[in-house]
Amino acid sequence: MPSSFSERINELMSEEHYSKHALAEKTGYHYSTIVQYCAGTRSPSGARMEELAELFDCDVDYLMGRSDVRRVQDLEKVIDERISSKDIEILTALKKADPRVRSAIMILLGLKAAR
């Protein structure tokens, strides 16, 4: 998984078959700005990040390399792939459990420090 904006922008440009010149023309940004984005020596402002995310049809978190989920709409698919119906059943039971029981389970799972 790409872990930075520069890696992600290069990946997306490759997928869309955009050269640096083509992306500069498409966005209206200077060619040197695109070169810097691709090299990781410069990051776009919030507004430009939004524009690029829209252009590449992805979420800003994906573009920044902070998420593997390309679009929020894809999250349901990711959840379906990673969380089984048994997992959901366990989480539902945990949510409905008495607070003391829930606290004890969380401690046993190492998710909450014992007091």
N, C-alpha and C positions, 0 to 999 in steps of 0.2 A: 504494500500500500504506500503510495506517495505520502510523505509526511510534512511537506511544506508547500507553500503557495507556488513556488517556482517549479517544483516537480509536477504539481497538479496542472498548472497552466500549460506546461510542455506536453503532458499527457493528453489534455483536452485538445490542444492545437493539433497534435498528431492524429487523434481520432477524427477531427473535422477536416483534416488535410489543409490546415492554415499554415502558411509560412509566416514568419515575423512581419514581412511586408504586407501580406494579405490581412493579418490581424490589425496592423496599424491602419490600413485603409478602411477596414470594416468598422473599427471603433472611432477613428478620427484622432487617435493618440499618435504622438510622434514615434517614429520607428525606434529611436534611441530609448524611449520609455519601455517599449515592448522588449527590447534586448535586455534592459535592466531587470524587468519582471522575470524573464526567462532565466537569467543568470542568478537571480536571487539577491541582487544588490539593491533592489528597490521593491517596495510593496505598494499596491494601489491604495488610495484613500477609500473610505467607506462607500462613497457614492460610486466610485469606479469599480470597486469590488462587486457592488450590486449590479452594475451594468454588465460586467464580465460574466457574473453568475447567470444573468438573464440570457445573455448571448449564447452561453454554453448549456442552457437549460439545466441548471443545477443549483443547489443551495449554496449559500456563502460558506457554510461550515465545510462542505465538501470541497469547494474551491480552495479553501485555506488549508486543506489537509487534516482538518480536525475531526472528520467523520468519513466513514466508508459509505454512508447513505447518500446517494447522489441527489435525491429529491425526498422531501418529507413524505410525499405520497408513496414512496417506496418502502417506508418504514414498516408498514403493515406486512409486507412480504418478508422483510428481514425478521420481524417478530415471529411470523408463522414458521419460518425456517429454523429458528433458534429456540423457540419456546414450545414445548409439547403441551398437549391437553392435560397431561398429568402435572406438569409444572404449574399450569393455571389453577388446577384443582388444589394443589398444595398452597399456593399463594392466597387463594380465596379462603381456605380453611384458616390460614395464619391470620388473615385480616379479621376474620370473625371470632377468633379465639379471645378468651379472657385476657385482659392486658398483662396479668402476672404470668400466664402461660406463654403468651407471645414474647414477653421479656426473657423468660427462661430459655425459650427456643432460640432467640436471637443470641443470647450469651453462649449457648452450646454451639451455635454455628460460627461463633467468633465475630459476629457483626455488631456486638454491643458489649462494652466493657462492664464487668461485674462491679457492683458498688460495694 
